[in-house]
């Protein structure tokens, strides 16, 4: 996020120059180049504000279980299903990568795992029915 913020801030002077050059071409209401560059500048400014706001709110998560050995955000969990063992990392909704084993705490499985301990079972909605898995390891 910091790299994106830095990149976007560095691009602002060029966007401002482009907008100013398009504005100098005449009537702004009929100037497509001006309208396009102004919209690009607005989008860049909006994304910069969004990134700055998100960076202010970031909380680093300590990996592993909580003090009582329960699954929490940041835990890596190995579960046993009828299809075999699978390992997942419980992450926030913006960090998910199901193919890479990173599932959201808000997903059906992620929500079912939060608060469970090794040896517990978790039941969650899967497709048209429910599925159950056993927690075999928490890291």
Buried (B, 14 or more C-beta within 10 A) or exposed (E): EEEEBEEBEEBEEEBEEBBEEBBEEEEEEEBEBBBEBBEBBEEBEEEBEEBEEEEEEEEEBEEEBBEEEBBBBBBBBBBBEEEEEBEBBBBBEEBBEEEEEBBBBEBBBBBBBBEBEBEBEBEBEBEEEEBBBBBEEBE
